[in-house]
Amino acid sequence: MKIAIVSHSISGGGAERVAAVLANGLAERGHNVSILVEGSSSNKIYLHSSIKLTLLKGRSRAARLWNLAKYFRRERCDIVHTITPLLTLQALIAITYARHPNTKIIGSYHGYGHFSSSHGILGYLSYLLTPIITRLADKNICVSDALKADLVDHWGAKPNNLVTIYNPVMVPGLPAAIPQGGSSANEKLPSEYILYVGRLSKEKNPMLALNAFALLPERFSKISLIMLGEGPLRGELGKLAHKLNICQRVIFERYVIDPWKY
């Protein structure tokens, strides 16, 4: 089966990392898999050797949409899986131009990060058009039951076209990354710590991690909190750590491709 996975990029974590993991799983099962991206691709080191990585060139979104339509018309894919609702909207338009009505479109919803300024008004518009998009796509994947319910209750999504599939986790390097005894592979890290892994953004609610950590009893005072990730709330989290008087025990680390050393 010929499958195209469309993502803004395959760099960083979250939905982009999911695109790479999903592509690998499908390729290992013998499918002809391609990944189409608009930007960087640092996660390509994880990709199965048979996966074709294509950059949708173009200075504007309209130009990239035109190239996407030409790709679909040329390749005649059986399934197109999009990583964000904005890309689902673009794929629906591109498939219409390509005139391949038998191509199945599988959209996905990972949260509300695509309201961000990087996607502008089109990102917000893709959520306003949720009732239409979820009906036109053959199926739509939500990464949690809560997100699925919210799309139905607040955005008018078609419930029969939504399915919950939790994000996969790629763990082949786990045994090698953690030494015997479970101690950290990084000598600079504290001997005991709690680990937060995720984007520092509103939908992830990293403030909750700080507030919960501050409530730990005195007997846990030697334990640190490591927050692994990047995002727009980084500055606010630092201020909250000072306010809660826990800044000496909170360590902010940047996003890393391989988190298993922690």
N, C-alpha and C positions, 0 to 999 in steps of 0.2 A: 504494500500500500504506500502511495506517495503522500507524505505529510509535510506541510510547511508550518513552522512555528514562527510567529511574528512578534518581535519584542522591540522596545525602544533601544535596548542594548543588552549585552550579557556581561555587564560589569557590576561589581558590588553584590550585595545580598538581596534578600527579598524576592520579588517577582522575577527579577533578572536571573538570579541564581536558580530559581525553579525552572525557568526556561531551559537552562543548560542540563539540569538533572533529568527533566522530562524527556528531552531530546535523546539523551544517552540511553534511557530505559527503552524507548521505542526503537532506537537503532539496534540495540542488543537483541531485540526480538525479531530482527530481520526486516524492519520497515525502511523504506527509502526516505530519510529525514533531511530536511533543510531548515536552517535558521536564518531568518531575514531580520536585520537590525538596522536602526537608523544611526546608531552611534558606536561607542567604544565596545570592546569585546575582551576584557581582561580574563573572563572565565573560560575563554576558548581553550586554555590548557587542560580543562577537564573534559573536553568534548571527545566523543568516540571518533575514531579515525575516518569512519565512513560518512560523517555528517558534513554537509556542505554549508559553509557560512557565507552569506551574501550581504553586502552592504547596500542599502537603498540610498543611492546617491541623490543629491539635490539640495540646493540652498534653501528652498522653501518647503513647507509641508505639502503644498500642491504638487510640486515637482516630485517629491518622494511618493506621493499617492499615485501619480502617473506611472512611475517606474514599478510600483507594486502591481498596478493593473496589467502592465505589459508582462510582468513576470508570471502572473496567474494565467494570462492568455497563452503564454508560451509553454509553461510547464504542465498545465492541466492537472492540478493537484486533486487528490481524493478528499483530503481533509486539510483545513486551515485552522490552526489553533492560535488565538490571539491572547496576549498576556494582560492587556488592559482594555477597558471599555472603549477608550478612544481608538485603539487599534482595531477593535471589533467594528466600530463604525466605518473606519477607513476600508477594512476588508470587505464589508458588505457593498460599499460603493465600487471597489475595485473588481469584485467578482461579477457585479452587474455589467460592468464594461467588458470584462473578459468573456462573457456569455457562456459560462460553464455552470448551468443551474444544478448540476449533479454534485458539485463540490459542497461538502458539508463544512459549516463554520461553527467552531466551538469557541465561545468567548470565555473570559474569566474575570473575576472580581477579587482583588487582593486587599481592598481597603479604600481609603479616601485620599491617599497620597497624591493622586493625579488631579486634585484640585489645585496643585501647586502652580506657582507662576511659570515654571518651566514648560507647562502645557497650555497655559493661558486660558482663554475663554473656551477653546475647543475641549479642553479637559473637563470643564464644568458642564459644557453643553452635552458631552457624552453621558453624563449622569441625568441631566434633564430629559434626555431621550431614552432613558432606561426602559420605559414601557414599550417603545418601538423596537429598540435593539434586542431586547430579550425575546421578543416575538419573532423577529426576522432570523436571528441566529438559531441554528438547529439545537444547540444546548449551551448552557452557561454554567461555568463552574464557580462556586463560592468557596473560599478557604475556611469558612466556619459557618455554623448554624446561625449564629448571631448576625453575621453579615447578610446571610440569605434572608432572614426575617426582616432585617432593616430595609433591604432592597424591595421587598414586597410591601411592607407597611408604609414606608416613607417615599419610595421612588416609583411605585406602581409597576414593579416587575411582574412578569407572568410566572406564577409559582410552579406551574407544570414544566417549565423550561429551565428550572434551576436545580442544580444538584450540588451537594456539599462533598468536596474532596479536600482533605487536609494537605498542607504542604509537605512534600517529601523531604527527607533528610539524608544527605549523602554521607556515609560513615566509613568508607573503606580504609581511611587512614587512622581511625581511632585507636586500634590496639598498638600501633607503632608510635603514636604521638604521646601516649600516657605511659610513663614508666611504671614498673612494679611498685605497688604500694599506693598508687594513685597520686603521687606528688606531682607538682607542676614541672613541665619541661623547661620553664623559664626561671632561672635562679633569681632574677630580679623581683619576681612576684612574691607576695606574702605567703607564709606557710599555710594560712587558713583564710579562705575568702568565699564570699557569695558572688556568683557571676550573673550579670545581666547581659544578654546578647540580643541586639535589635537596633533598629533605627531610632534615633532620639527625636521622635516626632509625636504629635498629639495623639494619633490613633493607637500608638504603642503604649501610651500612658507611663513613661519612665518615671514620672513624678511619684507614682505609687510605690515604685521600688525604693526610692529614697525615703519616703515617709514610713514605709514598713521597716526599713533597716534602722531608722532612728528609734523605733519602739523596742528594739531588742533589749532584753534584760542586761544588767551590768556584767553578769558572768560571761557574756559573749563580747565583751569590750575589745578583745584582741583580734576579732574577726574583721576583715575589710570587705568592702563592696567594690567590685570591678565592673565598670559599665563599658561594654565593648560595642562600639558603633559610633556613627556620626549622624548629624541631623540638626534641624533648626532650633531645637530646644537646648542645645549644648550650653549656651550662656546662662539660661534660666536655671538649669540644673545645678550649675556651679554656685549660683547665688542661693538656691534652696539648700544646698549642702552646708553653706556657711550659716544660714539662718537656723538650721537644725543642729548646728554645732557638731557635725560629723565630717567636716571637710578633710580632717586629718586621716580619716579611714576610708575615704572614697577616692578611687583611682579611675580617671577617665582615659580610656584607650581609644585609638582610632580604629576604623574598620580594617579588618585583616581578611585575606582570602581564605586562610586556613586557621580556624579558631581552636583546633583541637589541642594545641599546646597549652591552652588555659585549663 
